[in-house]
Amino acid sequence: MLVSLVALAGCTSSGKPHADKSTSPSPSPTTYTAPPDAFPVPGSDVTLSTSTDTGSWGPPALTNPTQTAAYVAAAGLPYNEEMLQVHYHAHLDVIINGKPATVPPYVGFVVQGKKVAGLAPLHTHDNSGIIHIENSVPATFVLGQFFVEWGVRLSATCVGGYCADATHELAVFVNGNRSAGDPNQIVLHKHDEIAIEYGAKGKLPKPPSSYVFQNGL
């Protein structure tokens, strides 16, 4: 399946906009709430893999291509051919017990059969952790929408199967600053560095405060 995905994996900052065929407005994040129990909770493996690829979290949407449209719809997002009229990027790090977990490629790609039918405004092209935010018009998108597309649970106390308890904590940082409240509502801005960390209380590693975006991203 990944071979066919390459056809839509050529996003760069210098690319020319594709024709805009979308007629659906982008959803308002003020009414968006991530369903906390909508997806399978992975096991205790640091990779949280749901596939045989132990190097990534392996979203169910991509291990079962028939579900990709449903995952994008659950995030309240449309999908279409790649639209670059609005085009910027944020970066996501997920660190579990001091070890990085891979943000997989092709989150937000909608697959029908063996072909890519379109991309959601939020998507990944590789495992760098870069979230591509691309749309036909300016709009506001939130972190929770990306996690729903990914098929990984996110709340103020849990990421995937890792939940805060008496001895462990979950913390979310934006540009090095700890964020309080529901992480699903964090708005994605250009060049944000978002770090989600889970580990022993008081012993979380210092979060990254920025990310070096290459090639004009």
C-alpha positions as CSV (number, residue, x, y, z in Angstrom):
1,M,0.0,0.0,0.0
2,L,2.8,2.4,0.8
3,V,4.0,2.4,-2.8
4,S,0.7,3.9,-3.9
5,L,0.9,6.5,-1.1
6,V,4.1,7.9,-2.5
7,A,2.1,9.6,-5.3
8,L,0.8,12.1,-2.8
9,A,3.8,12.3,-0.6
10,G,5.6,15.1,-2.4
11,C,4.6,18.1,-0.4
12,T,7.3,20.8,-0.1
13,S,7.1,24.4,0.7
14,S,7.9,25.3,-2.9
15,G,5.1,23.2,-4.4
16,K,2.4,24.7,-6.5
17,P,-1.2,24.7,-5.2
18,H,-3.4,22.0,-6.6
19,A,-6.9,22.8,-7.9
20,D,-9.2,23.2,-5.0
21,K,-12.2,20.9,-5.3
22,S,-13.3,21.1,-1.7
23,T,-16.6,22.7,-0.8
24,S,-16.7,21.7,2.8
25,P,-15.7,24.3,5.4
26,S,-13.2,23.4,8.0
27,P,-14.7,22.5,11.4
28,S,-14.6,24.9,14.4
29,P,-12.2,23.7,17.1
30,T,-14.3,25.4,19.8
31,T,-16.9,22.6,19.5
32,Y,-14.4,19.7,19.0
33,T,-14.0,17.1,21.7
34,A,-11.9,14.0,21.2
35,P,-13.8,10.8,22.0
36,P,-11.7,9.3,24.8
37,D,-12.6,5.7,24.3
38,A,-13.2,5.6,20.6
39,F,-10.1,3.7,19.7
40,P,-8.3,0.5,20.9
41,V,-5.9,1.2,23.7
42,P,-2.5,-0.2,22.9
43,G,-0.4,-2.2,25.3
44,S,2.5,-1.2,27.4
45,D,5.1,-1.4,24.6
46,V,6.8,1.9,24.2
47,T,6.0,1.9,20.5
48,L,2.3,1.4,21.1
49,S,2.2,-0.5,17.9
50,T,-1.0,-1.9,16.4
51,S,0.8,-3.4,13.5
52,T,3.9,-5.5,12.9
53,D,6.0,-2.3,12.4
54,T,7.5,-2.0,15.9
55,G,9.2,1.3,14.9
56,S,5.9,3.3,15.0
57,W,2.7,3.5,16.8
58,G,1.0,2.1,13.7
59,P,-2.5,3.7,13.6
60,P,-5.4,1.3,13.0
61,A,-6.4,3.6,10.1
62,L,-3.3,2.6,8.1
63,T,-3.0,-1.0,9.1
64,N,-6.7,-1.4,8.0
65,P,-7.0,1.0,4.9
66,T,-10.8,0.6,4.8
67,Q,-11.0,2.7,8.0
68,T,-9.0,5.7,6.8
69,A,-12.0,7.7,5.7
70,A,-13.8,6.9,9.0
71,Y,-10.9,8.1,11.1
72,V,-10.6,11.4,9.1
73,A,-14.4,11.8,9.5
74,A,-14.2,11.1,13.2
75,A,-11.7,14.0,13.4
76,G,-14.3,16.3,11.8
77,L,-12.1,16.8,8.8
78,P,-12.7,16.7,5.0
79,Y,-10.3,15.2,2.6
80,N,-9.4,16.0,-1.0
81,E,-6.3,16.3,-3.2
82,E,-3.4,18.1,-1.6
83,M,-4.3,21.8,-1.2
84,L,-1.4,24.3,-0.6
85,Q,-3.1,27.7,-0.6
86,V,-2.6,27.6,3.2
87,H,0.5,25.6,4.0
88,Y,2.6,25.5,7.2
89,H,3.9,22.9,9.7
90,A,4.2,22.0,13.3
91,H,6.3,19.3,15.0
92,L,5.3,16.6,17.5
93,D,7.4,14.7,19.9
94,V,6.0,11.9,22.0
95,I,8.4,10.7,24.7
96,I,7.5,7.6,26.9
97,N,9.7,6.8,29.9
98,G,12.5,8.8,28.3
99,K,12.3,7.1,24.9
100,P,10.9,8.7,21.7
101,A,7.9,7.0,20.1
102,T,7.7,7.4,16.3
103,V,4.9,9.5,14.8
104,P,4.1,7.4,11.7
105,P,3.9,8.5,8.0
106,Y,0.6,8.8,6.1
107,V,-1.7,9.8,9.0
108,G,-4.5,11.7,7.4
109,F,-4.2,9.8,4.1
110,V,-7.5,8.3,2.9
111,V,-7.1,5.1,1.0
112,Q,-9.7,3.4,-1.2
113,G,-8.6,0.0,-2.4
114,K,-5.0,0.5,-3.4
115,K,-5.2,4.1,-4.2
116,V,-5.0,7.4,-2.2
117,A,-8.4,9.1,-2.5
118,G,-7.2,12.3,-0.8
119,L,-5.5,13.9,2.2
120,A,-7.0,15.6,5.2
121,P,-5.8,19.1,6.1
122,L,-3.7,17.5,8.9
123,H,-1.4,14.8,7.7
124,T,2.1,13.3,7.8
125,H,4.3,12.3,5.0
126,D,7.1,10.6,6.9
127,N,8.1,9.6,10.4
128,S,9.9,12.9,11.2
129,G,7.1,14.1,13.5
130,I,6.2,17.0,11.2
131,I,2.5,17.6,11.0
132,H,1.5,19.2,7.7
133,I,-1.3,21.7,7.9
134,E,-2.6,22.4,4.4
135,N,-6.0,23.8,3.4
136,S,-7.7,25.9,0.7
137,V,-8.6,28.7,3.2
138,P,-7.2,29.8,6.5
139,A,-8.7,27.7,9.3
140,T,-8.0,26.7,12.9
141,F,-7.0,23.1,13.6
142,V,-6.3,21.4,17.0
143,L,-4.0,18.6,18.2
144,G,-6.9,16.4,19.1
145,Q,-8.0,16.2,15.5
146,F,-4.6,14.8,14.6
147,F,-4.7,12.2,17.3
148,V,-8.2,11.0,16.2
149,E,-6.9,10.6,12.6
150,W,-4.0,8.7,14.1
151,G,-6.2,6.5,16.2
152,V,-4.3,7.1,19.4
153,R,-6.2,8.2,22.6
154,L,-5.2,11.6,24.0
155,S,-6.5,13.3,27.2
156,A,-5.2,15.3,30.0
157,T,-4.1,12.1,31.8
158,C,-3.5,9.6,29.0
159,V,-1.7,9.1,25.7
160,G,-2.4,5.8,24.1
161,G,-2.3,3.2,26.9
162,Y,0.0,5.3,29.1
163,C,-2.0,7.1,31.9
164,A,-1.0,9.2,34.9
165,D,-1.2,7.4,38.3
166,A,0.2,7.7,41.7
167,T,3.8,7.4,40.5
168,H,3.6,8.6,36.8
169,E,2.7,11.9,35.2
170,L,1.7,13.0,31.7
171,A,2.8,16.5,30.6
172,V,2.3,18.4,27.4
173,F,4.6,21.2,26.3
174,V,4.2,23.8,23.6
175,N,7.5,25.5,22.6
176,G,9.0,24.4,25.9
177,N,6.1,25.8,28.0
178,R,3.9,23.3,29.9
179,S,0.3,23.4,28.8
180,A,-2.6,23.0,31.3
181,G,-6.0,21.7,30.5
182,D,-7.2,19.5,27.7
183,P,-4.3,18.9,25.2
184,N,-6.9,18.0,22.5
185,Q,-7.7,21.7,22.3
186,I,-4.2,22.9,21.6
187,V,-4.3,25.0,18.4
188,L,-1.6,24.1,15.8
189,H,0.4,27.2,14.8
190,K,3.2,27.5,12.3
191,H,6.5,26.0,13.6
192,D,5.1,25.0,17.0
193,E,7.1,22.4,18.8
194,I,4.7,20.2,20.8
195,A,6.1,17.6,23.2
196,I,4.0,15.0,25.0
197,E,5.9,13.3,27.8
198,Y,5.0,10.4,30.1
199,G,7.2,9.0,32.9
200,A,8.0,9.0,36.6
201,K,6.7,11.9,38.5
202,G,9.2,14.7,38.8
203,K,11.7,12.9,36.5
204,L,10.4,13.9,33.0
205,P,13.2,15.0,30.6
206,K,13.6,18.6,29.7
207,P,11.2,19.1,26.7
208,P,12.4,20.5,23.4
209,S,11.5,24.1,22.9
210,S,11.9,24.3,19.1
211,Y,12.4,22.2,16.0
212,V,14.6,23.0,13.0
213,F,12.4,22.9,9.9
214,Q,14.6,22.1,6.9
215,N,14.2,23.3,3.3
216,G,12.0,26.2,4.0
217,L,9.3,24.2,5.7
